Amino acid sequence: MSVVKDSGARALQPPFEPEHEELRETIRRWVETEIVPFQDEWEERREFPRELFDRAAELGFLGLKYPESLGGQGGDQLHDSVWAEEIAAAGMCGGVGAGLGAHTGIATPPVWTFGTEEQHERFLRPAIAGTKIGALGITEPGAGSDVASIRTRADKVDGGYVVNGSKTFITNGVRADFLVCAVRTTPEGGHGGISFLILERDMPGYEVTRKLEKLGWHSSDTGELAFTDVEVPDENLLGGENEGFKLIMSNFQWERLLMSLGAVGGMDWCLRATIDYALERQAFGRSIGSFQAIRHKVAGMATKLEAGRALSYAALRLLADGQDALREVTAAKLFTQRAAVEVADDAVQIHGGYGYMREYRVERALRDARLGPIGGGTDEIMKEILGRGFGL
Ligand SMILES: Cc1cc2nc3c(=O)[nH]c(=O)nc-3n(C[C@H](O)[C@H](O)[C@H](O)COP(=O)(O)OP(=O)(O)OC[C@H]3O[C@@H](n4cnc5c(N)ncnc54)[C@H](O)[C@@H]3O)c2cc1C
């Protein structure tokens, strides 16, 4: 795709520095050469190959923000943010971004933040090396937005816990080697009685019951899991008992920011593809981009992209600085996920009939973007968080 003046060729924006842009270029090159040519095949097959994790690990992408002592790159949240933005765009293949992103963005961060040294060795080191794939299991068939109502139970026994229950919509759920799993450790409901256990796929009673079919993200696996008397040793308790809600909340901020950055990457891709197309496609003896209606639509797309970028980068600057960014992250997530759907829809419209065809990729962009206003906390929940934050 050609780089068009005033789009794509953007100035360096804080908090990013030249070293981050070098990483961005490296990831883009990898995506273009090792992901884009195979995307259609992986989407058809409903799975990208397991080896993509190995390759990402080999290039250091699975451990960007983790210390070298654990096999990571010794970077920080900013390096991981570049990865999120670029991999979510991934030549507009949400499934690849989702699978790799769930591993690096939501499954491993709690192990790093709340895990013991022993847990770092057992789960984080192999996750960084790509030899173990991780997933995060919070959602259940009867509990999504209302996290506090989860019912998967972990009963305390001598030396560990016995887990019974189920999880659904789990990204990487089918092939994950370990699941960072929210469980209820007190008989009372509510926020107080939630803990996290790391469940391992080879534990007896741990079963993948279904690989779910979905609107988009076709090359990522989304699993439904059931646990029947799964014996989990004490060493697999992540963080304190009954302190799981803290883990959920700390993870959500990061996940939502990564989703915002991902949407920015996706909108950027859609805009560039659409400008290229609008310049080339002829109708009534001129390029369609010269019609005011199309030009204005493109202007609207670019405005949403830049507004989304500004919100997301502002939230990132706060988080990277160690400050509370609840309001900023929530607003960024709310705005960017809806904007990404609208931008992808405009991209399809400007591509006309070709936009509805698989080969033009904007079709996939629209399907993939639709998850954004639902996953990682819905639009309605984002509005609740923002509204309540004003004391309403
Ligand atoms: C492809 C995919 C991948 C996912 N990956 C993961 C994963 O890896 N791990 C994981 O744990 N989860 C995952 N999820 C789950 C996702 O986070 C939930 O789907 C999401 O949080 C919404 O929960 P729900 O689907 O149960 O909807 P519900 O909570 O049942 O909501 C249904 C509707 O009611 C609205 N609603 C609910 N409560 C309120 C309220 N208080 N005020 C106003 N409206 C309200 C919601 O906004 C929504 O519109 C994934 C989901 C999908 C689709």
The ligand as an SDF file (V2000), in Angstrom:
LIG
                    3D

 53 58  0  0  0  0  0  0  0  0999 V2000
  -14.7820  -12.7480   20.7070 C   0  0  0  0  0  0  0  0  0  0  0  0
  -14.8020  -12.5550   22.1920 C   0  0  0  0  0  0  0  0  0  0  0  0
  -13.6470  -12.7530   22.9240 C   0  0  0  0  0  0  0  0  0  0  0  0
  -13.6750  -12.6280   24.3210 C   0  0  0  0  0  0  0  0  0  0  0  0
  -12.5370  -12.9330   25.0420 N   0  0  0  0  0  0  0  0  0  0  0  0
  -12.6300  -13.0170   26.3900 C   0  0  0  0  0  0  0  0  0  0  0  0
  -11.5260  -13.5210   27.1620 C   0  0  0  0  0  0  0  0  0  0  0  0
  -10.4520  -13.8430   26.6300 O   0  0  0  0  0  0  0  0  0  0  0  0
  -11.6820  -13.6630   28.5080 N   0  0  0  0  0  0  0  0  0  0  0  0
  -12.8510  -13.3180   29.1340 C   0  0  0  0  0  0  0  0  0  0  0  0
  -12.9300  -13.4710   30.3470 O   0  0  0  0  0  0  0  0  0  0  0  0
  -13.8990  -12.8120   28.4360 N   0  0  0  0  0  0  0  0  0  0  0  0
  -13.8280  -12.6710   27.0810 C   0  0  0  0  0  0  0  0  0  0  0  0
  -14.8850  -12.1850   26.3620 N   0  0  0  0  0  0  0  0  0  0  0  0
  -16.1070  -11.8030   27.0830 C   0  0  0  0  0  0  0  0  0  0  0  0
  -16.4350  -10.3170   27.0510 C   0  0  0  0  0  0  0  0  0  0  0  0
  -15.5840   -9.6160   27.9050 O   0  0  0  0  0  0  0  0  0  0  0  0
  -17.9330  -10.1980   27.4310 C   0  0  0  0  0  0  0  0  0  0  0  0
  -18.6690  -10.6770   26.3210 O   0  0  0  0  0  0  0  0  0  0  0  0
  -18.3330   -8.8010   27.7750 C   0  0  0  0  0  0  0  0  0  0  0  0
  -17.7470   -8.3950   28.9750 O   0  0  0  0  0  0  0  0  0  0  0  0
  -19.8670   -8.6730   27.9030 C   0  0  0  0  0  0  0  0  0  0  0  0
  -20.4080   -9.6530   28.7320 O   0  0  0  0  0  0  0  0  0  0  0  0
  -21.6510  -10.5250   28.2130 P   0  0  0  0  0  0  0  0  0  0  0  0
  -21.3240  -11.0180   26.8720 O   0  0  0  0  0  0  0  0  0  0  0  0
  -22.0040  -11.5170   29.2540 O   0  0  0  0  0  0  0  0  0  0  0  0
  -22.8410   -9.5020   28.0700 O   0  0  0  0  0  0  0  0  0  0  0  0
  -23.8730   -9.0330   29.2470 P   0  0  0  0  0  0  0  0  0  0  0  0
  -23.1130   -8.6190   30.4520 O   0  0  0  0  0  0  0  0  0  0  0  0
  -24.9280  -10.0810   29.4020 O   0  0  0  0  0  0  0  0  0  0  0  0
  -24.5040   -7.7670   28.5420 O   0  0  0  0  0  0  0  0  0  0  0  0
  -25.5490   -7.8270   27.5730 C   0  0  0  0  0  0  0  0  0  0  0  0
  -25.9790   -6.3920   27.2480 C   0  0  0  0  0  0  0  0  0  0  0  0
  -26.4840   -5.7670   28.4380 O   0  0  0  0  0  0  0  0  0  0  0  0
  -25.7650   -4.5590   28.6800 C   0  0  0  0  0  0  0  0  0  0  0  0
  -25.6110   -4.3360   30.1250 N   0  0  0  0  0  0  0  0  0  0  0  0
  -25.1570   -5.1910   31.0750 C   0  0  0  0  0  0  0  0  0  0  0  0
  -25.1020   -4.5790   32.2600 N   0  0  0  0  0  0  0  0  0  0  0  0
  -25.5370   -3.3210   32.0770 C   0  0  0  0  0  0  0  0  0  0  0  0
  -25.7180   -2.1780   32.9140 C   0  0  0  0  0  0  0  0  0  0  0  0
  -25.3880   -2.2290   34.2130 N   0  0  0  0  0  0  0  0  0  0  0  0
  -26.1840   -1.0370   32.3640 N   0  0  0  0  0  0  0  0  0  0  0  0
  -26.5030   -0.9850   31.0380 C   0  0  0  0  0  0  0  0  0  0  0  0
  -26.3510   -2.0080   30.1990 N   0  0  0  0  0  0  0  0  0  0  0  0
  -25.8810   -3.1510   30.7040 C   0  0  0  0  0  0  0  0  0  0  0  0
  -24.3960   -4.7770   28.0360 C   0  0  0  0  0  0  0  0  0  0  0  0
  -23.7820   -3.5450   27.7720 O   0  0  0  0  0  0  0  0  0  0  0  0
  -24.8000   -5.5200   26.7720 C   0  0  0  0  0  0  0  0  0  0  0  0
  -25.2450   -4.6210   25.7930 O   0  0  0  0  0  0  0  0  0  0  0  0
  -14.8670  -12.2470   24.9760 C   0  0  0  0  0  0  0  0  0  0  0  0
  -16.0250  -12.0000   24.2200 C   0  0  0  0  0  0  0  0  0  0  0  0
  -16.0110  -12.1640   22.8580 C   0  0  0  0  0  0  0  0  0  0  0  0
  -17.2970  -11.9330   22.1050 C   0  0  0  0  0  0  0  0  0  0  0  0
  1  2  1  0
  2  3  1  0
  2 52  2  0
  3  4  2  0
  4  5  1  0
  4 50  1  0
  5  6  2  0
  6  7  1  0
  6 13  1  0
  7  8  2  0
  7  9  1  0
  9 10  1  0
 10 11  2  0
 10 12  1  0
 12 13  2  0
 13 14  1  0
 14 15  1  0
 14 50  1  0
 15 16  1  0
 16 17  1  0
 16 18  1  0
 18 19  1  0
 18 20  1  0
 20 21  1  0
 20 22  1  0
 22 23  1  0
 23 24  1  0
 24 25  2  0
 24 26  1  0
 24 27  1  0
 27 28  1  0
 28 29  2  0
 28 30  1  0
 28 31  1  0
 31 32  1  0
 32 33  1  0
 33 34  1  0
 33 48  1  0
 34 35  1  0
 35 36  1  0
 35 46  1  0
 36 37  1  0
 36 45  1  0
 37 38  2  0
 38 39  1  0
 39 40  1  0
 39 45  2  0
 40 41  1  0
 40 42  2  0
 42 43  1  0
 43 44  2  0
 44 45  1  0
 46 47  1  0
 46 48  1  0
 48 49  1  0
 50 51  2  0
 51 52  1  0
 52 53  1  0
M  END
$$$$
